[in-house]
Amino acid sequence: MRSPVVNKPSSAQFIQPPNTLKAKLGGGFGGIDASAIAKAEEALAAMSGQFAAWLQDELDKLEAARNAIQTNGYNTATAEALYHRAHDLKGLGSTYQFPLVTRLAGSLCKLLDDPAKRLDAPQVLLDAHINAIKAVVRDDIKTDDHPVGLALATELETRVRDFNGR
């Protein structure tokens, strides 16, 4: 036989924590200081004359990573160094006014993302990415609005998808 269910008053108490996000953002999402954004944009514009040199420095590091592979073989250390170079370029390409470099480096990162499959990446596909990145910078192809840039990015991304089995 079942015991009758007795409704006891609930002793649970609900506490609503304060929403401090609004205060941290200056009272609301509209509290972002437009003058601070303008100053940041001005600072970035002032540095833009150095972008080409900084981008070339990143390309030199990418080429050094490829040279290390050719000299020391494609192993865990050299593959990881190449991955880090690609990852840096993925983050910096758009900043340096080359969003296509960001896209191409992102494709290279996808090829190398999985450490378990990294050493299986075909050298010809690694080289194709590096050569494409260097070519778009050399030829000043900044976006995939350019037909050559679009063709390069699309083909490399397709090859990476095929390699990754997706």
Residue pairs with C-beta under 8 A, 6 or more apart in sequence:
22 28
25 31
25 32
26 32
26 33
44 95
48 97
51 95
51 96
51 97
52 96
54 92
54 96
55 92
55 93
55 96
55 98
55 101
55 137
56 137
58 85
58 88
58 89
58 92
58 96
59 89
59 133
59 134
59 137
61 85
61 88
62 82
62 85
62 86
62 89
62 130
62 133
62 134
63 130
63 134
65 78
65 81
65 82
65 84
65 85
66 82
66 126
66 127
66 130
68 78
68 81
69 78
69 79
69 82
69 123
69 126
72 78
74 119
74 123
75 119
76 118
76 119
79 112
79 118
79 119
79 121
80 115
80 118
82 108
82 112
82 126
83 109
83 112
83 113
83 118
86 105
86 108
86 109
86 112
86 129
87 105
87 109
88 105
89 101
89 102
89 105
89 133
90 102
90 105
90 106
90 108
90 109
91 102
92 101
92 102
93 99
93 100
93 101
93 102
93 103
93 104
93 105
94 101
94 102
97 142
98 136
98 137
98 142
99 142
99 143
99 144
100 136
100 141
100 142
100 143
100 144
100 146
100 149
100 153
101 133
101 136
101 137
103 144
103 153
104 129
104 132
104 133
104 136
104 152
104 153
104 156
105 129
105 133
107 129
107 153
107 156
107 157
107 160
108 126
108 129
108 130
108 133
108 156
108 160
110 157
110 160
110 164
111 121
111 125
111 126
111 129
111 160
111 163
111 164
112 118
112 121
114 164
117 164
121 163
122 163
125 156
125 159
125 160
125 163
128 156
128 159
129 156
132 152
132 153
132 156
135 141
135 152
136 142
136 148
136 149
136 152
139 148
141 148
141 149
142 149
143 149
144 150
144 153
